[in-house]
Amino acid sequence: MNQKEFESVIKQPAKIRYEYFIKKVVDYEEVWGLFDGGWATAQDDDGIMLIPFFPKKDFAEYCAVNGWRNFKAKSIDLYDFIDKWLVGMKKDGVKPSIFPTNQDAVKVEIDPLLRDLNNQLENY
């Protein structure tokens, strides 16, 4: 990915970044998170734990600042993400934060995220 594409995508509204996330993680069959002895987490305004996920390594690294500055981008196999991560997160009451930037993120419920991923997978 070149710098122009990176800058263009990172400036998009959260909804457009969400759509980009769905397409890219299915294209490359991997999801990216931030890891440093454990996965990066955040909390929403209601105190719900969130785990941030990114479509590409570059976007994860971009968010490795402040409290996450020691975290490194780490990939997760898409099928493990679907079959293990999301199932476990739903059971634990943890929500995915999809493609956050240093300004905003898309907090989604797991069932719609699974539906969107599976719908995109049907195109391949």
TAZIGI-V11369 format. One record per residue. N is the residue number from 1. RES is the residue in one letter. PHI is phi in whole degrees, 0 to 359 (* if undefined). Layout:
BEGIN
((N RES PHI) (N RES PHI))
END
This chain:
BEGIN
((1 M *) (2 N 271) (3 Q 297) (4 K 296) (5 E 296) (6 F 305) (7 E 296) (8 S 295) (9 V 291) (10 I 296) (11 K 272) (12 Q 290) (13 P 298) (14 A 306) (15 K 297) (16 I 291) (17 R 296) (18 Y 299) (19 E 298) (20 Y 298) (21 F 304) (22 I 302) (23 K 295) (24 K 289) (25 V 292) (26 V 286) (27 D 304) (28 Y 261) (29 E 55) (30 E 208) (31 V 240) (32 W 245) (33 G 228) (34 L 246) (35 F 227) (36 D 204) (37 G 75) (38 G 177) (39 W 280) (40 A 299) (41 T 223) (42 A 215) (43 Q 231) (44 D 275) (45 D 296) (46 D 264) (47 G 82) (48 I 283) (49 M 288) (50 L 239) (51 I 243) (52 P 281) (53 F 229) (54 F 230) (55 P 279) (56 K 213) (57 K 304) (58 D 303) (59 F 289) (60 A 296) (61 E 299) (62 Y 300) (63 C 266) (64 A 278) (65 V 228) (66 N 51) (67 G 295) (68 W 254) (69 R 297) (70 N 269) (71 F 280) (72 K 243) (73 A 295) (74 K 221) (75 S 273) (76 I 230) (77 D 302) (78 L 303) (79 Y 287) (80 D 293) (81 F 301) (82 I 290) (83 D 278) (84 K 246) (85 W 300) (86 L 294) (87 V 297) (88 G 294) (89 M 296) (90 K 298) (91 K 299) (92 D 273) (93 G 74) (94 V 260) (95 K 247) (96 P 281) (97 S 252) (98 I 268) (99 F 50) (100 P 291) (101 T 243) (102 N 281) (103 Q 250) (104 D 203) (105 A 205) (106 V 253) (107 K 264) (108 V 236) (109 E 282) (110 I 290) (111 D 300) (112 P 296) (113 L 296) (114 L 301) (115 R 301) (116 D 296) (117 L 295) (118 N 294) (119 N 298) (120 Q 292) (121 L 298) (122 E 295) (123 N 281) (124 Y 249))
END
